[in-house]
C-alpha cells in the first residue's frame, strides 16, 4: 500500500480518486429515485467529442461507451485537428461535447468558438473549473469535481471525466428507455470505491513490475476496443513522467508491420476489460512465438496465454474493470518515473495549463 509519507502530488492525487468518485456519484445520482441529475438536449442523433491530451483519451473511451449503451453515432476529434477542418459535422440534432480539465485549454476553447460561429448546435462541456472560459461558452455544463490537480500528469481529473461521461451515456439511455434500463450499471458504480481500494492495494506488485519496465528500451502498450483509449493514456502517463518513448496501438493493427519493432529487446503490455477474443489470443501467442518479448497482461487473462506478469482486479463488469485498470496504469507510470529519479510533478518542459 502507499507509504504514510507521500512524496509527490501525483501520488496523493492517485489516492484521492477513491474519495472523488463517490462524491461525483452523490452529486449526480438522486439517492431516492436513482435519477441521473444531468441536463441534456432532447432528440440527440449524433455526438462529436472534442478534446486534447488525456481528455481526448476520455473522449475516445466515450465513443465506444456511447455507441454501446445508447446506440447514438459518436466520434472523437483532437481539438487541434478540429480547428484545421474546413467543414465540421453540423447535422441536425448533433451534440458537441468538449472536455478539458482546466476549462482554459486554448485549442479546445477555440473549438467551441468555431462551433458557435458556424452552427446553432448544442454544446456541452465537462470541466473541473466552473469559472472557466469553456464553462461560460457552452449551453450545457457538467462539473467533474476533481478539485485542484497540482500534478502535471492527469490522474484524478481523468477518472472524474470518465465517470461523468459514463453518467451522460446512462442518462441518454434513461431518456429513451427509463431508469430501470440503467439500474444494474448504476448499482455497480456505487461499488467503485471498493474496486479502487483493491487497485491501490496492488502497489507492491506494481513496484516489482515497474522496476523491470524502467530498464526496458522498447515498450508497446496494446489493447482492443474500449481499452485502446486506456492504452493511449497509459503510454502518455509514462511519457510525461519518465520521458520513455512508449507507444500504444490497437493489437490487430499492430500486427500489420508495426510488430517489427519487437525484433529489438522489448516488452509488450496488453490491457483488457473483459474476455479476450480468439483473435486477440491468437495474435498475442503469435507474437510470443515469433519475437518472445516480456508479456504483461493488465486485466483478466485467459488460460491460453502465459504472461510474465498479470495484474488484475476481479470486477462485476467492464466499467468497474476500466477504473481498476486505470489506477493500475497510473501507479505503474508513477513507479517507473520514481525508479528513474524523475520529478513527476514538474517534468521538464511541461505546464499544467496552456493559455
N, C-alpha and C positions, 0 to 999 in steps of 0.2 A: 504494500500500500504506500501512499505518499508519505514522506517523512514529515515530522512535526514542524520543522523549519522549512518553509517554502522559499526557494531562492529566486524564482522568476515570476513575472506576471503571467507568462504563458501557462505555467504550471497551476497557478491559482485560478486562472480562468477556465482551464480544463475541468478543475474540480467544481467550480461554480455551476456548471451545467446541471448538476443533479438537483440544484435548488431553482434554477431559472425555468427549467422545463415544466415542473408542476405549477409554477406561478403563471406561466402563459396559459396553461390549461384552465386554471382558476379564472383568469380574466376573460377567456373566450368561450368557455362551455358553461351554460347555466346548470348549476348543480341539481336543481329541482326538475327541470324539464328535459335536460340533455341538449337543448338547442345550442347551436354554434352561433355566437353573437358577432358575426362579421357581415357587414353590408356589402352586397354585390349587385351589379346591374342585372336586369332580367333578360332572358332570351339570348344568352351568350352562345354563339355558334363557333367561335374561333378565339384562341388565346395566343398572344405573342408576348414572350417574356424577354426583357432586355436587361442586361447586367454585365459586370466585369469581374474578373478575378474569381475569388471564392463565391461571390454572389452569382456569377454565371454558372458555376457548378451546381448551385442550388436550383437555378432555372432549368438546367439540363435534367436534373433529378425530377423536377416538377413536370416536365413534358411527359415522361413515361407514366408518372403518377396520375396526372390529369386525364390522359387518354384512357388509362386502365379503369379508373374509378368513374369518370363522368362521361367518357366517350366523346369529349369535345376535342376537336383537332387543335393541336398545340405545337408551337415551335419556339426555340430559344435562339437568341442572336446576341453576340457580343456588342456592347454599346458602341465601341469604336467602329465596328463593321457596319452597324446600323446607320451611323452618321454618314458613311460613304455611299449608301444606297440612293440611287436616283428615284426609285419607286419603292414605297413602303406598303406593306399589307394594309388595305383600307376597306376590306369587305364589310358589309353591314353586320352589326352585332358582334364586332370584334372587340375584345377587351385586351388592352395593353397593360402588362404588369411590369413595373420597374423595381429592381431590387438593389439596394445599396445600404451598407451598414451605417455610414456617416450621413447619408442623405445629401451629401455635397459632392459626390464623385462627378467630376466635370463632364465626362462623355455621357454618363447616364442622365444627368440633369439636362444636357443639351438634347439628348434623345427625346425626353419628354416634350421639350420645347418644339422639336421638329414635328412630333405627332400633333401637338396642339395647333401648330401653324398650318398643317396640311389636311386636317380632318376634324370632325366633331366626335370621334370615337371616345369611348370611356377609358380613363386611365386610373390605375391603382398602383400605389407604392407600398413596398414593405421596407421599413427602415427602423433603425434604432434611435433615430433623432426626430422627435416630434416638433422641433423648431427649425427644421432644415428647409432648404430650397425645394427639395423634391416633395416634401410633405405639403408645402403651400401650393405647389403646382398641380398636384393630382386630384382627381374627382373623388376617389375612394382611397382610404388610408388604413394600413394595418401596422401597428407598432409591434416590434418584436421583443421589447422589454428585456434586452440582454444586459442593460446597464453599461456604464463606461467600459470600453475594452482598450486596455493600455498596451497589450502585446501587439506587435506588428502582424503576426500570423493570426488570421481569424479563427477562433475556436468556438467560443460561446455564441458569437453572432451567427456563425454558420449553422449550428444546430437550432438556434432560435428561428432563423429564416426557414429552415427545413420544416419545422413544426408548423409555422404559420402557413406555409404552402400546403401542407397536409390538411390543415383545418379548412383552407379555402377549397381544396379538392372535395373534401367531405361535405362542405356546405353546398357546393354545386349539385352533389348527389341528393342531398336533403331537399333542395328546392324543387327537384323533379319527382323524387320517389318517397319523400317523407323521412322522418328521423329514424324510424326503425331500420331503414336500409343501411345506416351507418353505425348502429348501436355497438356491434362487436368490435369494430375498429376503435371507436371512442373508448370502450372499456379497456382495450389493450394499451391505449395511450396512457391511461391512469397508472399502469404498471411500469411506465418508462423509468422512473427514478430507481426502481429495483434493478432494472437492466443496466442502467448507468453505473450503479454501485458495483455490480458484478464486473463490468468492464474495467473500472478503476482498480479493482482487486487483482487484475492480471498484471500489475506493474512489474513484479519480479520476473515473470515470464517474458514480458516485453523488454526489460533491460537486457536479458540474455540475448534475445534476438537482435536488438539494436547494436549491441557490441559487435556482433558479426557483420551487420549491414554497414556499420560505419567504416569498415575496412574494404568494402566492395567498390569496384570502379564502375561496373555496369549493372544497373538495377532497372528492371522493367516491371511496371505495375499494370496488370491486365484485368479485364472484367468483361462481363456481357450484360446487356440490358440496363436496368436501372442502376446497377453497381458501377457502370462506367463513369458516371459523374463523381462517384467517390474515389475511383482510381485516379482521376484527374486532380481531385482535391488533395489526395494523399501525396501525389507527386509534387504539387505546388507547395504544400506544407513543408516537405523535406527540402525542396529547393530554397525556399525562403529562409529557412532556419539553419541549414547546414551547408548550403551552396553546392550540393551534389547535383550532378547532371543526371537526373532521373526522368524517365519518360513514361507516359501512360498510353495504353492502346486497348481497343476492343480486341479480344482474343482472336476472333475469326479473321479480322483484318490484319492483325499482327502476323498471321501465317503467310500473308502474301508479300514476301520479300523482306519485311522488317525483321523477321525471325533470324536473319543472317547475323545480326549483332550478337547473338548468343554464341557465335564462334569465339568471342572473347570470353574470358572467365567472367561469369555473370550469375545474377540471382533473378529469378522470376517470381513475382508475387501475384497471386490470383485472389480477387475479392469476390465473394458471393453472398447473397442474402437468402438464397433458397437452394433447392436441389439442383445440382449441375445437370445440364442437358447431356445426352450421349455424345453430341458433337463436341462439347467443351471437354469432356473427359477424354475423348479420342485425341483432340488437339494437344492437351497437356501431356498425355502419355507419349505422343509422337515427339514432342519437344524433349521430354526426358530421354527418350531413346536416341534421338539424333544429336543432342547438344549437352545433355546431363548438367544443367545448371542447378544451383541450390534452388529448391522449390518451397515456397511458403504459401499456405492457404489461410486466408482470413475469412472466417465464416464456416458453415458446415462443410465437412469434407467427406466425400463418398469412399467406401472401402476400396474402390477400383484404383484410387490414387494414393500413393505413399509419399507424402511430403516430408521434408526435413523438419518443418515446423508447421503446426496447425494451431491457431489461436481462435477460439470460438466461444460464444455465449449462447446457450440454449434459449430460443425465443419462441413466442407464440406465432408470429407472422413476419413478413418481410419488412414491415415498418419498424418493429422493435429491433430486428436484426440490423437494419441500416444504422440506427443510432448506436448500437453496440459496436459495429464495425468502425463508425466514425471516431468514437472515443479511442478505440484500439489504435487506429491510424494516427490520430493526433499524438498519442503517447509515444508511438514509435518515432515520429518525427522529432519530438522533444528529446527523446533519449539519444537518438543518433547525433543531434546537434550538441548535446551535453558531452557525449563521448569525444566529439571533435573540438570541445572547448570553444564553441561559438557563443556569441551573445545573442540569445534567441529573442530578446526583447528589443534589440537595436541592431538588426542586420545591416551590414554596410550598404549604403545607397538607397535604402527603403524608408518610406514615411507612411504613417497611418492614413492620412487624408491628403488627397491630391486636389487642389482647388485651381 
